[in-house]
Amino acid sequence: MLAFVFVLGGCATGGGRPIAPSSGPDQLRVAKLRYDQRQYTDAVELLKGYLQFQSGAPDLDEAHFVLGMCYVKRSEWPLAVTEFQILTTDFGDSPRLGDAHYWLGVSYWKQTRPAAYDQDMTRRAIGQFDRFLTLYPDHPQVSEIRELKALGRDRLAQKAYNNGALYLKLHHFSPARYYFGLVRRDYPEGKWAELSLPGQAEAYYREGYLEEARALLDSTHAGLTDPEARRRADVLIKKYGPPRGSAVPVPTSAPDSAGASG
């Protein structure tokens, strides 16, 4: 019977042998050892027990961090988010704080999806990237996070551009102008801002604002560097002609935001 019980105990750990018994202070040390040995299932069980039964221990921040890293290694990103959130919220003096902020942003990012899908997680990741860059400008992973943030912003710009293009195709010109204008205002650094210019001008024209469409193209066409955006703008300039007389200011109050949703 005793042999049978030990066999069951070993199977329960997933590693073919039982987790070595340990007292409270030793349990975290053993868990970290299992983590270093890539025995993440064993490490998770040990860390959960430590956090449950050693609630007054001085190194709970370390336990949460290592548990989060176990989830990172197993690509269990929502669980990793939970552990890093606890650390960044409840342990403001932890030496692991900078790394926890970094991994929290990465854990959000790993749950993001392409521009065709909902971008809530992309926004969460960018928000966390901004916090990390503000709090830890000298962290070794700063350049990596800046690159991820740029990718996230490009994805949000593409999402908004796609919304504008869809509304334009459906002849909903006011929300189309809203989304094209949003891209040009909030994400001016990428190609989607340039591609939004002819889209916004066409939405103006299709809604009856011919002079505004002409003025928009005339005032911004020369600065276009994206070949596709310039080609589309050239087609519209030939179609609408130059603005008559002085440039007409593009209206900002109506009705760019009417009917826009999603």
N, C-alpha and C positions, 0 to 999 in steps of 0.2 A: 504493500500500500504506500509506504513512504516513497519508494522509487517511482511509483505512478504519479504521486503528487508532484514530485520534482520535475518529472517530464512535462506535466501540464504547465507548471510554472515557467519552464523554459520556452514552451510553445507560445505562451501568452505574450512573451516579450518580442516575438518575431525574430529573435536571433539564435534560437536553438538552445539557449541556456538561460537559467534564471538570472534576474538582475541581482547583483551582489548586495546583500543587506548592508545598510549603512545608517549611522545615527544622523541627527539633524545637520550638524555642521559638515559632516562628511558627504552628505547626499548631493549637495551642489558640486563638490569637487568630483565626485564620481560621475555626475551628469555631464560635466564639462569634459571629463576624460572620454566618456562615450561619444560625445559630440566630436571631439578630435579624431576619434576612431571611425567616424561616419556611421555610427550606430544610432541614428536619429530617433528611431522608435523608442529604444531604451531611454535615451536622453529625455525625450518628451515626457515619458511616464515619471521619471525621477523628478523632473522639474515641476510638473504639476503637483506631485506629492509635497515637494519642498514648499511651494507657494501656498499650499493648502494648510500645512501643519506648522510652518515656521513663519507665521504672519508678523512676528515681531523681530525677525532677523534683520541685521543691518545691511545685508547684501541682496535684498530683494530686487533691486534694480538690475543687478547682474543676472539673477535668475530669469527675470522677464526678458532681458536682452538675449540671453542664450536660447531661451525658448523661442523667441522670435526668429532667431537665426536658424533654428531647427526647421521651422516652418518655411523659411526662405529656401533652405536646401531641398525641401520636399515640394517646393512650388505651391504651397498652400497660402496664397497671398492674402486672402481675407483674415486668416488666423494670424498671420504675421503683422498685419495692420493693427489688430487688437493689442498685441503685446507692445509694439512700438508706441502706440498711442498712450498706453498706460505709463510707459516709461517717461515719455515727453511731458505728460500731464502731471504725474504724481511725484516725480523724482527730479526736481529742478536743479539739484546740486550733484547729480550723478556724473561721474567721469565718462559714462557711456552716452551722454546726452547728444553730443554732436553726431555720433554714428547712428544713434536711434533716429534722429531727424532725417538723416540721409536715407536710411533704409525704409523709413515710413514713406518718403516720397517715391522711392523705387517700387515699394509694394503697391502703392496706388497705380503707378505707371504700368506695372505688369498686368493690371486689370483693364487697361484702356483698350478701345476697339477702333477700327478704321473710321474714317469720316462719315461713312454711310450710316453709322449706328449712333446711338445716344452717346453724348460726350460728357456726361456728368463726371465720370471718373477722370477724364482728362483734365477737367477744371479743378478737381480735387488735387490731382498730382501737381499741377502748375501752382496752385495755392501753397502747397507744401514746399515745392521747389523755392518759391519766393521767400518763405520763412527761413528755410535752410540757408539760402544765399545771404539773407540779411543778418542772421545770427552767427554764421560761421564762414565769413568771406575768405578765410585762409585754410579751410578744410581741404585735404588732398583731393576730394572728389568734386570740387567746385566746377572744374571745366566739364566734367561729365554731366553734371546737373544742368549746366547752361545749355549744353547740346540737347538734352532731353526736353528742356523747357522750350527751346526753339522748335523742336519737332512737334511738341504739343500745340504751340501757337499756330504753326502751319496747319495742323489738323483742324483746329477750331476755325481758322480762316477758310479752309476748304469746305467745312460743313456749312458755314454761313453763305459762302458763294454758291454752293449747290442748292441751298434754299432759295436764293435769289433767282438762280437759273430755272428752277422748277416753277416758281411763281410767275416768271416771265413767260414760260411755255404755256402755263394755264391761263394767261391773260389777266392775272391778278397783279396789276402794275404797281400799285402803291406798296404792298409788302415786298415786291421785287426790288423797288428802289430802296426800301428800308434796309434790306439785307446787303445789297451791293454797297450802300453807303456805310453800313456798319463795318464791312470788311476794310474799306478804304480808310475809315477813321481809326479802328482799333488794331488793325494788323497791317500797317502800311509797309512793313519791311519785306513782304513776300510777293510772289508772282500773282497771288489771288487778288491783291489790291489792284494791280494793273489790269487784270482780266475783268475786274468788276467795273472799271471805268466805262467801256463800251456797253456793258450790260445796263448800267445805271442810265447812261445816255439814251439807250433804246427804250427803256421803261418810261423816261420822261417823254420821249417823242410819241410813244404809243398811247400815252395818257393825255396827249394834247399839248404838252409843254414843249413846242418845237424850238422856240428861242432859247429856252433853258438847256435843252439838249445840245444845241449848237454852241452855246457859251461854255458848257462843261467840256466839250471836246476841244474847243479852241484854246481853253486855258490850261489844259493838262496834256494834250496830245504830244507835245514836243518832248515831254519828260519820260515817255514810255520806252522801256528797254526790252520788254518781253516781246518777241517777234509775233506771237499769236495775238496779243493784246493790240499791238500796233496795226496788224493787218485788219482786225475787226474795226478798229477806230477809223482807219482809212476808208473802209467800205461805208461806214456811217457818215463820214464827212462828205464823201461823194454823193451820198443819198440825200442828205439834209442841206448841204451847202454851208457856206460860212455864215456866222451870225450877222444880222443886219444892224449896221451902225455900231454903237458901243456895246460892249459885252453886257449881257443881262445877268444880274446876280442870280445864282441858283437859290431857290427858296429853301429855307431850313425848317420852317414850322409846319407846313402842310403839304401834302398829307403823308409824309414819309413813313410815319409809324402806324398809320391806320391800317387795321386788318392784319398786321404782322403777328404771327404766332409760331411756336415751335422753334 
